[in-house]
Amino acid sequence: MDSKPSDPAHAPGDWGAAPEGGGDPAAGSVPAAPVAVKILVAGGFGVGKTTLVGAVSEIRPLQTEELLTDQGVGVDDLEGVEQKSTTTVAMDFGRITIRDGLVLYLFGTPGQDRFWFMWDELSYGALGAVVLADTRRLADCFPAVDYFENRGLPFVIGVNCFDDGYDYTAEEIREALDLGGDTPVVLCDVRERASGKEVLTTLVRHVLAVHQAESGGVAAR
């Protein structure tokens, strides 16, 4: 399930409305700087973070994967992902142009405990996060859920539906993770770009709803 897509490069601008005019240099106008939105992709080891970033990115994603070696025996927990031979040691990075003037930057976090010290740096300035979950190892996403809840960063749960995973419903996942009623849970296949797009679209809508609710609360006071 965590294999890389054969062709991660995609044409920009195919996520939303057709790009609108950004200025004609020949006419002397200067296009406005694009709005950059930072999104994190987090979760446990081997849950599919690298695959998701690669599947949706319009550029060839930056990956920092290294081979697993004997030095990791007794340190890295490979239960349930015994076939995995590489691991992200820093981050994954991808880019999506939603429309003219709006660009989404994706940062995939490392999943192993020994690399968690990098999360604070990666999360700086992020608008929201996707927490990927594997039903075979659901507890592996608890640290990511706790991390974003403690920092008040909006997030959604993307349940990566592995072929040999358990057939839980979104509500069963919500109950197992003790999530609030407003946190979206999306069943997905991170190998498929359309499925990854749905997860990210759900996150953006959730972030907008959270900020609108907060703005309404401030106005009411």
URQUI-V543687 format. One record per helix or strand. SS is the DSSP state (H for helix, E for strand). FROM is the first residue (numbers start at 1). TO is the last residue. Records with the same first field share a line. If there is no record, write none. Layout:
# URQUI-V543687
SS: FROM-TO + FROM-TO
This chain:
# URQUI-V543687
H: 25-27 + 49-56 + 70-72 + 113-123 + 135-151 + 170-177 + 193-220
E: 35-43 + 62-67 + 86-99 + 102-109 + 128-133 + 155-160 + 185-188
